[in-house]
């Protein structure tokens, strides 16, 4: 059996988790575990040297299933390696250090790591109060989510614009952050209006690329305003293609929106922003594989790209006791992602320094593509597009007043 490539190892680690050997000195070497936002970033941040690039991965280490993982992290002679105890396969990995700004405070006295955290190389910030679905009686929260456990406890319940700006400036200066991702749970009638002051401030006072992930607005014209303000990326988490799974595991989204609202918003914005600027986000490992494949095709067909999360049973969620998916099946999923993006010619991996550790990015999954002329031509086009886009991104990363 041949050794895994970097993407295959990334998938294995997300599915199986990782045990920590006593030789490791993570308190000195690693970023602290941050159970913020929905909870997916609660693991250990690692990077894996790959054929095309270094791949970032957030590895489960505290979840129950990780305690029986065959993968073990060890440190020797100043380097970290992961080793599979059943096959003896071993890989060099890197453990990124925690940035100094995590321990800094804003002018208002707020610890910056309670405002936003690095999840890979981007800055993730949950901007609103706890998702309203968690406040319902009975609770209508998504069954895999833990935002109601984290927001207000592990992170600030509400972030001010100034706190966000100061944190983003520090992250850009020290960590080279180019992308800030805002997300929020359901906020009732506030819709997507609440993100506008934050987007405006980051564009005018920091100069970064900005992504927004919120529940869909039925007033689609509001997305025109976000585009005018300079939002660079939108994502829509509809999680499951199978309508029965959508209804069962997303009771709040089913009751308030319905699956079609997510499709409508994704279709509208994908046309408005253009190819590769909008993503549909789904979870793999719960619904049947054929439904996940159908979701990938559905997303790519409108010019959006598929963001696929490997299901992680999080402590504090309703699905904490569910088993994680099998790596063999997840390799099929991400091979499908890579092929779909290649065949549609989607411009994945073009923006500078955006590595997402929570998911296997389409750009990561390119390592799963088969050889041949079609793949060679696609990879060459991506390389050319990335080079051609550098002046545009250089301009976008400068602070600029918005009307």
Secondary structure by P-SEA (a helix, b strand, c coil): cccccaaaaaaaaaabbbbbccccccccccccccccccccccbbbbbbbccccbbbbbccccccccccccbbbbbcccbbbbbcccccbbbbbbbbcccccccccccccccccccccccccbbbbbccccccccccccccccccccccccccccccccccaaaaaaaaaaaaacccccbbbbbbccccccccccaaaaaaaaacccbbbbbbbcccccccaaaaaaaaacccbbbbccccccaaaaaaacccccccccaaaaaaaaaaaaaaaccccbbbbbbcccccaaaaaaaaaaaaaacccccccccccccccccccbbbbbaaaaaaaaaaaaaaaaaaccccccccccccccccccccccccccccaaaaaaaaaaaaaaaaaaaaaaaaacccccc
